[in-house]
Amino acid sequence: MLIRSKKLTILFGLAVAAWPTDVIAQKGYMGPLPVGEITRTPITFLWREPKDMASENLFYGRGGERHAPHGPFTFESEDLEGTNPKFNVRDPGGVKWKIKLGAETRPETVASRFVWAVGYHANEDYFMPAVQVMGLPEHVHRGQDMIETGGVMRNVRLKRPEGKKVGIWSWGDNPFVGTRELAGLRVMMAVINNWDLKDENNAIRDYEKGDESGDTREYEVSDLGGSFGATRRELSHTKSKGNLESYARSTFIAKVEPDYVDFTLPGRPSLPVIFNPREYAERMGMRWIGDAIPRPNARWIGDLLGQLSTDQIRDAFRAAGYEGEELNGFTVEFQKRIAALKQL
């Protein structure tokens, strides 16, 4: 019986090893397709080499000026996922958008510009100081206090939904473990101080190409809202997200070894989180993500970011409505981090 059990274990292990790695990485995989059903193997990407970073328009980002949203918008439904108020709407041309309200709208818009610029997949995000949404219900589940008379919402992020979400991926278990590209993405999270690195904030999306070469599967950090503030979750969202003082005061690099570099992000959870043991354990379990990055991989990201001009960096922050001292301050601090990476 023991010999038979060992044989079954070996056979099961061989079967698992034969599965495509991008399928194994999906959360919620439901088993093989029914007999007779035909599918195409997706072409899987985490990173693509940028074509010409110096010419990219970081004010409009990945979607460009051509896809920039225009209202007024018409309400379709509420999105109750996550912690921020979100609404599904459509514009006069019938294009669907997802509106987000709250402290994440500005930093997420900026973060999407830089992540996209160095070759990682990012959403088509746009910031608008004010939008009008027609047809809103009299009472919504979240964000009622952020909606003015006539359906006016201020300081919003609009995302153009695309692709079909087929799962999430884990920082520690994915097809790209051990690659320069995954290490580079970890470095990018430290550069922008995105401390909210839960696996559930990572998405696997399928995109139809419409030809015989197979569809495209993208691995992305789908929620970048916890950026450009502190290196950890604070009680106040205004300190931990999109806060120049917190970003400037935070330590970027914790330790440099001959072969590796440790970043301070994600930081140890703030003291009040200890009273929520589950969240405290979860956030402590993320701390490794910023550690033991090979120095050449960290410097590689610095060299990529170093191709951006001061005007491009300023445009990324201007796209989120930053101006004056905040605009200048964020630009300077971001460039300091690029310089630190290039010196590794």
C-alpha positions in Angstrom: 0.0 0.0 0.0 2.9 2.4 0.8 4.6 1.7 -2.5 1.3 2.3 -4.4 0.8 5.6 -2.5 4.3 6.7 -3.4 3.6 5.9 -7.1 0.4 7.9 -7.1 2.2 10.8 -5.5 4.9 10.7 -8.1 2.4 10.5 -10.9 0.4 13.4 -9.5 3.6 15.5 -9.2 4.5 14.8 -12.9 1.0 15.8 -14.0 1.2 19.1 -12.1 4.6 19.8 -13.6 3.2 19.3 -17.1 0.6 22.1 -16.6 1.5 25.5 -18.1 3.0 27.7 -15.4 0.7 30.5 -16.1 -2.3 28.2 -15.4 -0.8 27.0 -12.1 -0.2 30.7 -11.1 -3.9 31.5 -11.4 -6.0 31.6 -8.3 -9.2 29.7 -8.6 -8.1 27.4 -11.5 -11.1 25.0 -12.0 -9.3 22.2 -13.8 -8.9 21.2 -17.5 -11.3 22.2 -20.2 -14.1 19.7 -21.2 -13.3 17.3 -23.9 -13.8 18.8 -27.4 -13.4 22.4 -26.2 -10.6 24.2 -28.0 -8.6 27.1 -26.6 -5.5 29.1 -27.5 -2.5 29.3 -25.3 -2.0 32.9 -24.2 1.3 34.7 -24.8 2.3 35.7 -21.2 3.9 39.0 -20.3 5.1 40.8 -17.2 7.3 43.4 -19.0 8.0 44.7 -22.5 11.0 46.7 -23.5 10.0 50.4 -23.9 10.3 51.6 -27.4 11.4 55.2 -26.9 11.0 56.5 -23.3 12.3 59.9 -24.1 9.4 60.6 -26.5 6.6 59.2 -24.3 3.8 61.6 -23.1 3.6 61.0 -19.3 0.8 63.6 -18.9 -1.7 61.4 -20.7 0.1 58.0 -20.0 -0.7 54.7 -21.7 -4.1 55.7 -23.1 -2.7 58.9 -24.7 -4.7 62.0 -25.4 -6.9 60.1 -27.8 -8.5 58.0 -25.0 -8.8 60.9 -22.5 -12.3 60.8 -20.9 -15.0 63.4 -21.6 -18.2 63.8 -19.7 -20.9 64.1 -18.6 -21.0 60.5 -17.6 -24.0 58.2 -17.0 -24.2 55.9 -13.9 -24.4 52.2 -14.5 -23.6 50.5 -11.2 -21.6 50.7 -8.0 -18.4 48.7 -7.6 -18.2 47.5 -4.0 -14.8 45.8 -4.2 -11.9 47.3 -2.2 -12.1 50.1 0.3 -12.7 53.2 -1.8 -16.0 54.3 -3.4 -16.1 53.3 -7.1 -18.7 53.6 -9.8 -19.1 52.1 -13.2 -20.2 54.8 -15.7 -20.2 55.4 -19.5 -19.3 58.5 -21.4 -21.4 60.1 -24.2 -19.6 57.9 -26.8 -20.6 54.7 -24.9 -17.1 54.0 -23.6 -17.2 52.5 -20.1 -15.1 53.9 -17.2 -14.6 53.1 -13.6 -14.6 56.2 -11.3 -12.7 56.0 -8.0 -13.0 58.6 -5.2 -10.8 59.2 -2.1 -7.1 59.5 -1.2 -5.8 57.1 -3.8 -6.9 59.0 -7.0 -3.9 61.2 -7.4 -1.0 58.9 -6.4 -2.5 56.0 -8.4 -2.7 58.2 -11.6 1.0 59.2 -11.2 2.1 55.7 -10.4 0.5 54.3 -13.5 2.5 56.7 -15.6 5.9 55.5 -14.3 5.1 51.8 -14.1 4.0 52.0 -17.8 6.9 54.1 -18.9 9.5 51.5 -17.8 7.7 48.6 -19.6 5.2 47.1 -17.1 1.5 46.9 -17.8 -0.6 49.6 -16.3 -4.2 50.7 -16.6 -5.3 53.7 -18.7 -5.8 56.0 -15.7 -6.8 59.7 -15.9 -7.4 62.2 -13.1 -10.1 64.8 -13.4 -10.7 67.6 -10.9 -14.5 67.4 -11.4 -16.9 65.2 -13.3 -20.7 65.1 -13.5 -22.5 61.7 -13.3 -26.1 61.6 -14.5 -28.6 59.1 -13.2 -27.0 58.4 -9.8 -29.4 56.7 -7.3 -30.6 58.9 -4.5 -28.4 57.0 -2.0 -25.2 55.1 -2.8 -23.5 52.5 -0.5 -20.2 54.4 -0.3 -19.0 57.9 -1.0 -22.3 59.7 -0.4 -20.5 62.6 1.3 -18.3 63.0 -1.7 -21.1 63.6 -4.2 -22.4 67.1 -4.6 -25.7 68.3 -6.0 -26.3 67.3 -9.6 -24.0 64.3 -9.4 -20.8 66.3 -9.3 -17.7 64.4 -8.0 -14.3 66.0 -7.4 -10.7 64.8 -7.6 -11.6 61.5 -9.3 -9.6 58.8 -11.0 -11.1 57.3 -14.2 -9.9 54.0 -15.3 -10.8 52.5 -18.7 -11.6 48.9 -18.0 -10.0 46.4 -20.4 -9.1 42.8 -20.6 -10.8 39.9 -18.7 -9.5 39.3 -15.2 -8.8 35.6 -14.9 -7.1 35.4 -11.6 -4.5 37.0 -9.2 -0.8 36.3 -8.9 1.4 36.0 -5.9 4.7 37.9 -5.5 6.4 34.7 -4.2 4.8 32.2 -6.7 4.5 33.2 -10.3 6.1 32.3 -13.7 8.7 35.1 -13.4 10.3 34.3 -10.0 14.0 34.8 -10.2 13.9 37.0 -13.2 15.4 40.5 -13.6 11.9 41.8 -14.6 10.2 40.7 -11.4 13.0 42.1 -9.3 12.6 45.3 -11.3 8.9 45.5 -10.5 9.7 45.1 -6.8 12.2 48.0 -7.1 9.5 50.1 -8.8 7.2 49.5 -5.9 9.9 50.9 -3.6 10.6 53.9 -5.8 6.9 54.9 -5.7 6.4 53.8 -2.0 3.5 51.5 -2.9 3.2 49.7 0.4 -0.1 47.9 -0.2 1.4 44.9 -1.8 -1.3 42.3 -1.1 -1.5 39.5 -3.6 -5.1 40.4 -4.2 -3.9 43.8 -5.7 -2.2 41.8 -8.5 -4.2 40.8 -11.5 -3.8 38.4 -14.4 -5.8 39.7 -17.4 -6.5 38.1 -20.8 -6.6 40.3 -23.9 -8.0 39.1 -27.2 -5.7 39.8 -30.1 -8.1 38.7 -32.8 -5.6 36.7 -34.8 -4.1 33.2 -34.9 -1.1 34.0 -32.8 -2.8 33.5 -29.5 -4.3 35.9 -27.0 -2.2 38.0 -24.6 -2.0 37.4 -20.9 -0.7 40.2 -18.8 0.6 40.1 -15.2 0.1 43.5 -13.5 -0.1 45.3 -10.2 -3.7 46.4 -10.6 -4.0 48.6 -7.6 -1.3 51.3 -7.2 -3.3 53.6 -4.9 -1.1 53.2 -1.8 1.8 55.2 -3.5 3.8 58.4 -2.9 3.3 58.6 0.8 4.7 56.6 3.8 6.3 53.2 3.4 3.5 51.5 5.5 -0.1 51.8 6.2 -0.8 54.7 8.6 -4.0 55.5 10.5 -4.4 58.5 8.3 -4.8 57.9 4.6 -3.6 61.5 3.9 -0.2 60.5 5.3 0.2 57.1 3.7 -1.0 58.0 0.2 0.0 60.9 -2.0 1.7 62.9 0.8 4.8 64.8 -0.1 6.1 65.2 3.4 5.8 61.4 4.1 7.4 60.5 0.8 10.3 62.9 1.3 10.9 61.8 4.9 10.8 58.1 4.2 14.1 56.2 3.9 14.4 54.7 0.4 17.3 52.2 0.7 17.8 50.3 3.9 21.0 48.4 3.3 23.5 47.8 0.4 25.5 44.6 0.3 28.1 43.7 -2.3 25.5 41.7 -4.3 22.2 42.8 -3.0 20.2 45.8 -1.9 17.4 46.0 0.7 14.7 48.6 0.4 12.6 49.9 3.4 9.3 49.2 1.6 7.0 47.7 2.6 7.7 48.9 6.1 6.7 47.3 9.4 3.0 47.9 10.1 2.2 50.9 12.3 1.5 50.1 16.0 -2.3 50.3 15.9 -2.4 47.5 13.3 -1.1 45.1 15.9 -4.6 45.0 17.4 -5.7 43.3 14.2 -3.6 40.2 14.3 -4.6 38.9 10.9 -3.7 42.1 9.1 -0.5 42.5 11.1 0.6 39.0 10.2 -0.3 39.7 6.5 1.7 42.9 6.3 4.7 41.4 8.1 4.6 38.7 5.6 5.1 41.2 2.8 8.3 42.7 4.1 10.5 40.4 2.2 9.3 41.9 -1.1 11.7 44.8 -0.8 14.7 42.7 0.4 17.6 41.0 -1.3 17.2 42.6 -4.7 20.3 41.9 -6.9 22.1 45.2 -7.3 22.3 44.9 -11.1 18.6 44.5 -11.3 18.0 47.6 -9.1 20.5 49.6 -11.1 18.7 48.5 -14.3 15.5 50.2 -13.2 17.5 53.3 -12.3 19.0 53.4 -15.8 15.5 53.0 -17.3 14.0 55.8 -15.2 17.1 57.9 -15.9 16.0 58.1 -19.5 13.0 60.3 -18.4 13.5 64.0 -18.6 12.6 66.4 -15.8 9.7 67.7 -17.9 8.3 64.1 -18.3 8.5 63.5 -14.6 6.8 66.8 -13.9 4.1 65.9 -16.4 3.3 62.6 -14.6 2.6 64.5 -11.4 0.8 67.3 -13.2 -1.5 64.7 -14.7 -2.8 64.0 -11.2 -3.4 67.7 -10.4 -0.3 68.4 -8.4 1.0 71.9 -8.8 3.2 74.5 -7.1 5.4 73.3 -4.2 3.9 69.8 -4.3 4.7 69.4 -8.0 8.3 70.7 -7.5 8.8 68.6 -4.3 7.6 65.3 -5.7 9.7 65.8 -8.9 12.9 66.5 -6.8 12.3 63.5 -4.5 11.6 61.2 -7.4 14.8 62.2 -9.1 16.8 61.6 -5.9 15.6 58.0 -5.9 16.6 57.6 -9.6 20.1 58.9 -8.8 20.4 56.5 -5.8 19.6 53.5 -8.0 22.0 54.5 -10.7 24.8 54.7 -8.1 24.4 51.0 -7.0 
